[in-house]
Amino acid sequence: MREYASPVGIPWLKNHAKQITFVVICYGVLSIGRNAFFECVNLKSVVIANSVASIGENAFLGCGKLTSVAIPDSVETVGAGAFFGCGISSIKIPRSVISFSGNPFAECHNLTVINTSENSNFVLVDGVLMDKEKTQIISCTLYKSKKYDIPNTVEKILPNAFRGCNRLVSVTIPNSVTSIGWSAFLGCTALTTATVPASVKSIGHHAFDKCSNLRTD
């Protein structure tokens, strides 16, 4: 269920990605770039210094052996797919984070806990991560099942938001929603019903791809 192409321009990925098992991001580094550790499949441990302000899109995509990571209090932004497919079972969103460009935890099949207790910018309601005003849906934990009625405060469903939620059977999208991000429901194989209202002005590419049982209203 992955349509990502291997990145170019990162010197260690071509010949050394599989050799990387431990990474220390030293103090003074301000950002972890897009695709930085793309599919470092044997990466088991990452230490991120308290100077990093941003974690880029797909930074740790496909690092399935990465089972634990601490996002430091310096991080303000986290990109879509930043921890895509990682083996983490829980993650804490520190108080410093102010925005996500999409779901950073897509297809993290072991993830059951998203801790927002120290960050007033976000709320976790019934397994769904949203901004505090509940205008954006950021991430849905993959154990979410059966029917889900999106709150009528939501305006945007961010990229990858429900990606791989293969226990989700039905979703109702309210008239408040104006955009559905790319790959938002990709791979929701149990999804049979999705009500998309006329208020939705844009639907990103692959938004409902590989929803093999889906019928739309």
N, C-alpha and C positions, 0 to 999 in steps of 0.2 A: 504494500500500500504506500509505496514511497516513489515520488516522482522527481526527487532531487538528483541533480547531476553532480558528479564529483567536482569540487572547486579547483581552481587553478591559482597559482601565484603564492601558495603557502609552501615553503621549501621542504618542510619535514613530512608533509602528507604523502607524497608520492612513494618514497622509499622507506620511510621510518615510522609511519602511523601505527603499524602493528607492534612496534617495539616499545612504544610509550606506555608505561604502566603507572607512572607517578609524575605529577606536575605541581610545581610551586610557582605561583604568580607573585613575584617579589614586590615589595613596597616601592612605590614610585610609578608603577604601571597604572595608567588611568583607564584603559579599556581593554577588554578581550574582544578582538575583532570577529567579524562575521566568518563563520566556518573555521575558526581557528584550530579546533581539535576535531574536525569532521571525521566521524567514523574511526576514531582511535579505539578500536574494538577491545583492546586489552587494558585500557586506562581504568585503574581501580581507585585512585585517590587524587584529589585536587585540593590544594590550599590556595585560597584567593586572598591576597593582601587587602588591608583596609584602606587602600588608596584607589581601588578600581571603582569607577563611577558608572560604567556601562558594560553589559554583557551582550554581545551582538547576536544577530539572527543565526541560528543553527550552530552556535559556538561549540557545543558538545554533542551535536547530533550523532546518534548511533553508538554512543559510548555505553553499551549495554552492561558492562561490568562495573560501571560507576554507580555504586549503591548508596553513597552518602556524599553530600556536598553542603557546605555552609556558605550562604550568600552574605557577605559582610555588610555592615551598616553604612558603608560608603556608596553602595550601588544604588543608583537612582532610576536607571532604565534597563529593562530586560527585553531582548528581541524575541520575536516569534520563533519557536522551535529551538530555543537556546539549549534545552535539555531533552530534546526530542529522542524518545526511545531509550533513555537512560534507565538504570535499574533502581533508582531511588524509591524508597517506600514512604518517605515523609520529607517535607520541605518547609522551612520557615521563611516567611516574607519579612525582611527586616523593616524597621520604621522608615528607613531612608528611601525605599522604592516609591516612585511617584507614577510610573507608567509602564505598561506592557504594550508592545506593538501587535501582539497576538498571543496565542497560547504557547508558553515556553515549555510546557510539560506534555505535549501531545504524544500519545502512544507510550507513556510511562506506565506500563501495565502493572507494576507493583505499587504505584503511588496511591495511598489511601488517605494521607493526612496532608493538608495544606494549612499551615498555621499562620493566621493573620492577627494574632492576639496583640502584637506590638505595633501594628500598622493600621492607623485609622483611615487610610486612603482606600482600603479594600474590605470587603465582607465575603464570607463564605456562607452560603445559604443552601442547605440540602445538597451539599457536594458540588456546588457551582460557585466559582470565584467571579466576583463582580466588583466594579468600583463602588465607592461608598454610596453614591447616589443611585446605584443600580441602573445606570444608563448603558453600561457595556458589559457583555458577557465575555469573560477572558478565557476561562478554562472550566472544563467539567471533568471530574475524576471518573475514571473508566468503570468504576463499580456502579455508577448511576444507572438505574434500570427502570423499565416500564414507561409510564407516561410522564411527560414534563410539560407544564404550562409555563412559558416564559413570562416573567412579570411584565405588567403593562407600563412599567417605567423604562424598559430597555429600548434603546434606540439603535445600537450597533451590536452585532454578533461578530466578534473579532476572528481573524484567520485562525484556523485549526481548533476553534473553541470546543467542538464536540467530536473532533476527529478520533475515530477508532472506538467510540462509545458503542460497542456492539451488543449491549444489553438494553439500549434505549429503543423502545417500541414505538412511541408516539410523541410528537412534539407539536405544540401549538404556538405559533408566532403571532404576537399581538399587533394591532394597527400602529403601535408606537415605533416599531422597528422600520428603519429606512435602508439599512444595508446589512448584507450577509457576506462575511469575508471569505477569501479563498480557502478551499478545503475545510470549510466550517463543519460539515457533517460527513466528510469523506470516510468511507469504511464503516458507517453505522449499519451493519448488515442485518440487524433485527428491526430496523426502522421501517414501519409499514405506512405510516401516515405523517405528513408534514403539511400543515396549513400555512401557506405563504400569502399574506395579505397584499392588497394593492398599494399599500404604503411603502413597500420595499422598492426602492429605486435602483439598487445595484446588487448584483449577486456575483461574487468572485468566482474565478475559474476553479473547477473541480469541487465546487461547494457541496454537491450531492453525489459525487462520483462513488461508485462501488457500494451504493446503497441498494443491494440486489433485490430487496423485497419492497421497495418504496413505491407507493402511489401518491400522487400529489393532488391536493384540493385547491 
